[in-house]
Amino acid sequence: DGGITQSPKYLFRKEGQNVTLSCEQNLNHDAMYWYRQDPGQGLRLIYYSQIVNDFQKGDIAEGYSVSREKKESFPLTVTSAQKNPTAFYLCASSIGGGDYEQYFGPGTRLTVT
Amino acid sequence: AQKITQTQPGMFVQEKEAVTLDCTYDTSDQSYGLFWYKQPSSGEMIFLIYQGSYDEQNATEGRYSLNFQKARKSANLVISASQLGDSAMYFCAMRVPEGGGADGLTFGKGTHLIIQP
């Protein structure tokens, strides 16, 4: 089955620790995205990548970092510099540039205490 | 900067009735795309329908249609013959091309739709 996987579904960390969220897709898509969702809110773009070894900051990139070493993988690191890291994180991919549908993964709910 | 406004935080609708979810957008660009996504309680985002700014006809996908009024900058989602399984959060989103690249979507805050039997 083709799709996007995010693991784990729930993640708990202590304040001050970096944590990496995984995102893998087997759809052969060029573009990948990371969004953050807070309760009662829409999604906000953190980072996106159009091709391997290239990525761009979204609207709320501060405190986050990404890498795109393989087409299939786009991990997101939530660093200790992120002031409010507790949120629901969604990864998405699309065929490429243009108004293509973005396919979303099931999300990772991160809780930092 | 682009902005999406969804003015209905929540809606209750009787099963089998049609429902309209409002969405207005703000952009100074002439070329843009509008999307609607459904988010059930499980959290995943499900694509419903897309409308391009240059499309002359309103988009339709099964029971979903998009009432696109460009001059008013509105892109309302219409669900015909609602079903209990339509209960979910619904998000309107917009993409404005950045030099033709794949930048992300700007989302509204969503409408929580509850279908009552």
Boltz contact constraints between the chains, C-beta under 6 A:
constraints:
  - contact:
      token1: [A, 31]
      token2: [B, 102]
      max_distance: 6.0
  - contact:
      token1: [A, 33]
      token2: [B, 104]
      max_distance: 6.0
  - contact:
      token1: [A, 41]
      token2: [B, 109]
      max_distance: 6.0
  - contact:
      token1: [A, 42]
      token2: [B, 91]
      max_distance: 6.0
  - contact:
      token1: [A, 42]
      token2: [B, 107]
      max_distance: 6.0
  - contact:
      token1: [A, 42]
      token2: [B, 108]
      max_distance: 6.0
  - contact:
      token1: [A, 42]
      token2: [B, 109]
      max_distance: 6.0
  - contact:
      token1: [A, 42]
      token2: [B, 110]
      max_distance: 6.0
  - contact:
      token1: [A, 43]
      token2: [B, 107]
      max_distance: 6.0
  - contact:
      token1: [A, 45]
      token2: [B, 104]
      max_distance: 6.0
  - contact:
      token1: [A, 48]
      token2: [B, 104]
      max_distance: 6.0
  - contact:
      token1: [A, 50]
      token2: [B, 101]
      max_distance: 6.0
  - contact:
      token1: [A, 50]
      token2: [B, 102]
      max_distance: 6.0
  - contact:
      token1: [A, 58]
      token2: [B, 104]
      max_distance: 6.0
  - contact:
      token1: [A, 96]
      token2: [B, 102]
      max_distance: 6.0
  - contact:
      token1: [A, 97]
      token2: [B, 100]
      max_distance: 6.0
  - contact:
      token1: [A, 97]
      token2: [B, 101]
      max_distance: 6.0
  - contact:
      token1: [A, 97]
      token2: [B, 102]
      max_distance: 6.0
  - contact:
      token1: [A, 99]
      token2: [B, 33]
      max_distance: 6.0
  - contact:
      token1: [A, 99]
      token2: [B, 52]
      max_distance: 6.0
  - contact:
      token1: [A, 99]
      token2: [B, 95]
      max_distance: 6.0
  - contact:
      token1: [A, 101]
      token2: [B, 47]
      max_distance: 6.0
  - contact:
      token1: [A, 104]
      token2: [B, 44]
      max_distance: 6.0
  - contact:
      token1: [A, 104]
      token2: [B, 45]
      max_distance: 6.0
  - contact:
      token1: [A, 106]
      token2: [B, 44]
      max_distance: 6.0
  - contact:
      token1: [A, 107]
      token2: [B, 43]
      max_distance: 6.0
